[in-house]
């Protein structure tokens, strides 16, 4: 069972977003071509963004003794469950 985590700075719940970058296209010499200013793995690949629900600027990676697992391990568990539940298509 998944457990929630709280921000070590303020105690509010940590949330996450699954970000699917938008891609723009143009017609160039009769062919479809990417029209984005930013192209590449970071800009094209979907990714998860974990953040404090109260303030995105809070440092959620601050070390806390409240949890038996690291933030990275917790995030990986969330991502795996997200894929397992096939939430990518919703």
MDAnalysis code that builds the backbone (N, CA, C; Angstrom):
import MDAnalysis as mda
import numpy as np

u = mda.Universe.empty(270, n_residues=90, atom_resindex=np.repeat(np.arange(90), 3), trajectory=True)
u.add_TopologyAttr("name", ["N", "CA", "C"] * 90)
u.add_TopologyAttr("resid", np.arange(1, 91))
u.add_TopologyAttr("resname", ["UNK", "UNK", "UNK", "UNK", "UNK", "UNK", "UNK", "UNK", "UNK", "UNK", "UNK", "UNK", "UNK", "UNK", "UNK", "UNK", "UNK", "UNK", "UNK", "UNK", "UNK", "UNK", "UNK", "UNK", "UNK", "UNK", "UNK", "UNK", "UNK", "UNK", "UNK", "UNK", "UNK", "UNK", "UNK", "UNK", "UNK", "UNK", "UNK", "UNK", "UNK", "UNK", "UNK", "UNK", "UNK", "UNK", "UNK", "UNK", "UNK", "UNK", "UNK", "UNK", "UNK", "UNK", "UNK", "UNK", "UNK", "UNK", "UNK", "UNK", "UNK", "UNK", "UNK", "UNK", "UNK", "UNK", "UNK", "UNK", "UNK", "UNK", "UNK", "UNK", "UNK", "UNK", "UNK", "UNK", "UNK", "UNK", "UNK", "UNK", "UNK", "UNK", "UNK", "UNK", "UNK", "UNK", "UNK", "UNK", "UNK", "UNK"])
u.atoms.positions = np.array([
    [0.836, -1.163, 0.000],
    [0.000, 0.000, 0.000],
    [0.895, 1.245, 0.000],
    [0.520, 2.186, -0.826],
    [1.276, 3.432, -0.920],
    [1.023, 4.295, 0.310],
    [2.057, 4.995, 0.729],
    [1.936, 5.921, 1.855],
    [2.249, 7.324, 1.355],
    [1.544, 8.285, 1.930],
    [1.861, 9.659, 1.549],
    [3.074, 10.137, 2.335],
    [3.661, 11.199, 1.860],
    [4.781, 11.845, 2.551],
    [4.449, 13.312, 2.697],
    [5.090, 13.914, 3.672],
    [4.856, 15.338, 3.895],
    [6.142, 16.111, 3.709],
    [5.975, 17.374, 3.400],
    [7.101, 18.279, 3.203],
    [7.862, 18.441, 4.514],
    [9.178, 18.247, 4.483],
    [9.953, 18.419, 5.707],
    [10.035, 19.873, 6.182],
    [9.667, 20.810, 5.321],
    [9.709, 22.225, 5.716],
    [8.428, 22.685, 6.398],
    [7.257, 22.227, 5.897],
    [6.003, 22.766, 6.433],
    [5.014, 21.698, 6.896],
    [5.238, 20.434, 6.535],
    [4.343, 19.366, 6.971],
    [3.153, 19.128, 6.062],
    [3.014, 19.894, 4.978],
    [1.925, 19.646, 4.035],
    [2.280, 18.476, 3.129],
    [1.266, 17.879, 2.546],
    [1.440, 16.689, 1.716],
    [2.267, 16.979, 0.466],
    [3.068, 16.001, 0.084],
    [3.813, 16.077, -1.180],
    [2.896, 15.567, -2.287],
    [2.802, 16.338, -3.335],
    [1.995, 15.979, -4.507],
    [2.932, 15.694, -5.670],
    [2.359, 15.205, -6.761],
    [3.162, 15.038, -7.968],
    [2.313, 15.241, -9.197],
    [2.971, 15.642, -10.249],
    [2.343, 15.805, -11.552],
    [3.072, 14.916, -12.542],
    [2.323, 14.366, -13.485],
    [2.917, 13.633, -14.602],
    [2.876, 14.591, -15.777],
    [4.035, 15.043, -16.197],
    [4.134, 16.089, -17.205],
    [4.447, 15.482, -18.571],
    [3.565, 15.741, -19.516],
    [3.759, 15.301, -20.895],
    [3.974, 16.566, -21.717],
    [5.225, 16.830, -22.086],
    [5.510, 18.080, -22.807],
    [4.750, 18.177, -24.125],
    [4.313, 19.366, -24.395],
    [3.639, 19.631, -25.659],
    [4.676, 19.728, -26.767],
    [4.294, 19.285, -27.937],
    [5.180, 19.378, -29.097],
    [4.467, 20.165, -30.182],
    [5.171, 21.085, -30.783],
    [4.594, 21.895, -31.856],
    [5.259, 21.544, -33.175],
    [4.487, 21.681, -34.254],
    [4.982, 21.315, -35.583],
    [4.668, 22.415, -36.581],
    [5.449, 22.447, -37.652],
    [5.226, 23.364, -38.761],
    [5.359, 22.571, -40.064],
    [4.929, 23.190, -41.135],
    [5.146, 22.602, -42.458],
    [6.387, 23.280, -43.018],
    [7.377, 22.485, -43.338],
    [8.646, 23.010, -43.839],
    [9.014, 22.257, -45.112],
    [9.094, 22.950, -46.203],
    [9.402, 22.337, -47.495],
    [8.455, 21.184, -47.819],
    [7.170, 21.376, -47.493],
    [6.157, 20.367, -47.799],
    [6.128, 19.193, -46.836],
    [6.936, 19.216, -45.791],
    [6.965, 18.130, -44.814],
    [6.661, 18.671, -43.418],
    [6.181, 17.792, -42.575],
    [5.946, 18.162, -41.179],
    [7.280, 18.139, -40.448],
    [7.572, 19.209, -39.717],
    [8.827, 19.315, -38.968],
    [8.532, 19.885, -37.587],
    [9.355, 19.542, -36.635],
    [9.195, 20.084, -35.285],
    [9.380, 21.594, -35.336],
    [8.531, 22.297, -34.640],
    [8.608, 23.746, -34.613],
    [8.952, 24.287, -33.239],
    [9.299, 23.397, -32.320],
    [9.618, 23.819, -30.958],
    [10.979, 24.497, -30.892],
    [11.085, 25.421, -29.967],
    [12.373, 26.050, -29.721],
    [13.283, 25.096, -28.944],
    [12.684, 24.237, -28.108],
    [13.456, 23.316, -27.274],
    [13.138, 21.887, -27.667],
    [14.144, 21.179, -28.150],
    [13.975, 19.787, -28.564],
    [15.053, 18.969, -27.889],
    [14.702, 17.790, -27.428],
    [15.680, 16.916, -26.789],
    [15.036, 16.110, -25.685],
    [15.793, 15.190, -25.100],
    [15.226, 14.272, -24.108],
    [14.516, 14.963, -22.942],
    [15.102, 15.977, -22.359],
    [14.464, 16.632, -21.215],
    [13.156, 17.297, -21.616],
    [13.105, 17.848, -22.808],
    [11.925, 18.580, -23.243],
    [10.867, 17.685, -23.884],
    [11.261, 16.548, -24.409],
    [10.334, 15.679, -25.122],
    [9.769, 14.549, -24.264],
    [10.501, 14.095, -23.280],
    [10.091, 12.914, -22.520],
    [9.138, 13.271, -21.385],
    [8.065, 12.492, -21.248],
    [7.193, 12.673, -20.078],
    [7.992, 12.404, -18.807],
    [7.642, 13.096, -17.725],
    [8.350, 12.898, -16.465],
    [7.456, 13.273, -15.287],
    [7.848, 12.818, -14.113],
    [7.136, 13.123, -12.886],
    [7.790, 14.326, -12.214],
    [6.964, 15.142, -11.579],
    [7.446, 16.295, -10.828],
    [6.817, 16.224, -9.438],
    [7.627, 15.975, -8.409],
    [7.163, 15.893, -7.031],
    [7.405, 17.239, -6.358],
    [6.422, 17.701, -5.551],
    [6.538, 19.023, -4.942],
    [5.625, 19.142, -3.721],
    [5.931, 20.112, -2.888],
    [5.116, 20.413, -1.713],
    [3.790, 21.014, -2.181],
    [2.682, 20.521, -1.631],
    [1.367, 21.033, -2.036],
    [1.125, 22.460, -1.544],
    [1.911, 22.919, -0.592],
    [1.764, 24.270, -0.067],
    [2.634, 25.282, -0.810],
    [3.855, 24.838, -1.209],
    [4.791, 25.762, -1.847],
    [5.811, 24.964, -2.653],
    [5.779, 25.104, -3.952],
    [6.696, 24.356, -4.817],
    [8.167, 24.667, -4.542],
    [8.433, 25.790, -3.921],
    [9.819, 26.179, -3.642],
    [10.400, 25.448, -2.431],
    [9.563, 24.775, -1.648],
    [10.076, 24.058, -0.482],
    [10.988, 22.917, -0.908],
    [11.992, 22.665, -0.103],
    [12.969, 21.612, -0.377],
    [12.451, 20.287, 0.167],
    [11.761, 19.526, -0.679],
    [11.202, 18.249, -0.226],
    [12.278, 17.170, -0.114],
    [13.474, 17.452, -0.600],
    [14.561, 16.476, -0.523],
    [15.369, 16.619, 0.759],
    [14.990, 17.573, 1.590],
    [15.664, 17.757, 2.873],
    [15.573, 16.435, 3.651],
    [16.655, 16.012, 4.227],
    [16.702, 14.733, 4.930],
    [15.789, 14.782, 6.154],
    [14.977, 13.743, 6.271],
    [14.046, 13.651, 7.391],
    [14.148, 12.263, 8.007],
    [14.085, 12.188, 9.316],
    [14.149, 10.894, 9.995],
    [12.763, 10.264, 10.140],
    [11.738, 10.920, 9.593],
    [10.372, 10.409, 9.699],
    [10.141, 9.157, 8.861],
    [10.949, 8.944, 7.844],
    [10.680, 7.880, 6.884],
    [11.805, 6.871, 6.852],
    [11.392, 5.597, 6.689],
    [12.377, 4.517, 6.637],
    [13.030, 4.406, 5.264],
    [12.405, 5.004, 4.251],
    [12.954, 4.922, 2.892],
    [13.284, 6.317, 2.393],
    [14.232, 6.373, 1.489],
    [14.632, 7.664, 0.930],
    [13.524, 8.215, 0.035],
    [13.591, 9.497, -0.229],
    [12.624, 10.132, -1.118],
    [12.690, 9.499, -2.505],
    [13.891, 9.194, -2.980],
    [14.047, 8.565, -4.303],
    [13.328, 7.221, -4.359],
    [13.451, 6.421, -3.319],
    [12.786, 5.115, -3.289],
    [11.271, 5.282, -3.267],
    [10.794, 6.260, -2.489],
    [9.361, 6.526, -2.419],
    [8.836, 6.993, -3.773],
    [9.565, 7.898, -4.421],
    [9.151, 8.387, -5.731],
    [9.112, 7.254, -6.749],
    [10.089, 6.361, -6.699],
    [10.117, 5.227, -7.623],
    [8.914, 4.321, -7.394],
    [8.542, 4.112, -6.145],
    [7.370, 3.286, -5.842],
    [6.106, 3.928, -6.413],
    [5.971, 5.237, -6.263],
    [4.814, 5.961, -6.800],
    [4.776, 5.831, -8.323],
    [5.910, 6.055, -8.970],
    [5.979, 5.971, -10.431],
    [5.631, 4.567, -10.917],
    [6.143, 3.536, -10.238],
    [5.840, 2.157, -10.622],
    [4.354, 1.862, -10.485],
    [3.740, 2.323, -9.401],
    [2.306, 2.103, -9.207],
    [1.495, 2.873, -10.235],
    [1.933, 4.047, -10.587],
    [1.277, 4.862, -11.615],
    [1.241, 4.082, -12.925],
    [2.371, 3.487, -13.303],
    [2.433, 2.688, -14.529],
    [1.615, 1.410, -14.391],
    [1.682, 0.754, -13.228],
    [0.941, -0.488, -12.990],
    [-0.565, -0.272, -13.132],
    [-1.054, 0.867, -12.654],
    [-2.474, 1.175, -12.749],
    [-2.853, 1.744, -14.113],
    [-1.890, 1.821, -15.009],
    [-2.094, 2.313, -16.374],
    [-2.752, 3.696, -16.388],
    [-2.233, 4.579, -15.549],
    [-2.760, 5.929, -15.465],
    [-2.190, 6.867, -16.529],
    [-1.252, 6.374, -17.314],
    [-0.634, 7.203, -18.341],
    [-1.644, 7.602, -19.414],
    [-2.608, 6.735, -19.664],
    [-3.564, 6.981, -20.735],
    [-4.738, 7.835, -20.275],
    [-4.872, 8.060, -18.978],
    [-6.052, 8.792, -18.496],
    [-5.843, 10.278, -18.488],
])
